[in-house]
């Protein structure tokens, strides 16, 4: 039994390692963040800077997905416009200090944008054979 099992396991592991990266499943970006300034509340510009960093990362992901044709030009343009508007809102809110209500609204908008990016990245642009019949 061992004489047959060892070569089969060795062949299976060789095939798994030799699979090209293009054949592996692509996953949309995952956005997991820790609470901002945990234990210190909304510390002025630090809070706004961390939110700006999140939106910058989202914009970088959008450009990268458009370059690799995961997003159509129209989807990428719409997402980029939404991210740009969100950055403007963060900038305007941070000028006089971010209040907790503003922070909550901005956080929800960032989460909505992250969700929309991941949803648009996995819809396969309605191509047949990819979940759309």
C-alpha positions, -999 to +999 in steps of 0.1 A: +000+000+000+028+024+009+045+017-024+015+032-043+006+060-019+039+078-017+043+084-054+007+095-057+011+121-029+044+133-044+028+138-079-002+156-064+020+180-044+042+186-075+011+196-095-002+219-068+032+237-066+037+239-103+003+256-110+009+290-126-002+321-106-026+331-134-045+299-129-050+305-092-082+322-081-081+360-080-096+377-049-106+413-046-087+435-020-097+430+016-100+460+037-095+454+074-087+482+097-082+487+134-101+515+152-085+549+148-064+561+177-079+534+200-084+548+235-077+584+226-108+595+207-107+615+175-073+631+177-075+659+151-053+655+121-042+619+129-077+607+124-081+626+091-047+614+079-056+577+086-089+582+067-070+598+038-046+569+038-075+544+035-090+563+005-056+566-011-052+528-009-087+523-024-078+546-053-045+528-059-065+495-060-090+509-084-062+520-108-045+487-105-077+468-112-084+490-142-049+483-155-054+446-152-089+449-168-107+436-138-128+468-138-142+483-170-133+519-178-168+531-168-167+513-135-132+526-127-142+562-136-173+560-114-153+546-084-125+571-089-150+599-089-166+586-057-132+583-040-122+617-051-153+633-037-148+614-004-113+627-001-126+662-006-152+656+022-125+644+045-103+674+038-132+699+044-142+681+076-107+680+090-102+718+086-121+726+118-117+693+136-137+662+130-167+658+152-179+623+161-210+625+139-189+636+109-164+608+117-192+582+117-206+595+084-172+595+067-164+560+081-197+547+067-189+563+033-155+547+032-170+513+040-196+518+013-168+526-012-148+496-001-178+474-005-186+488-039-150+483-051-151+446-041-185+441-056-175+457-090-143+437-090-162+404-087-190+410-111-169+399-142-185+427-162-215+405-170-194+383-193-211+350-202-198+319-184-188+338-152-220+334-132-242+354-155-264+334-178 
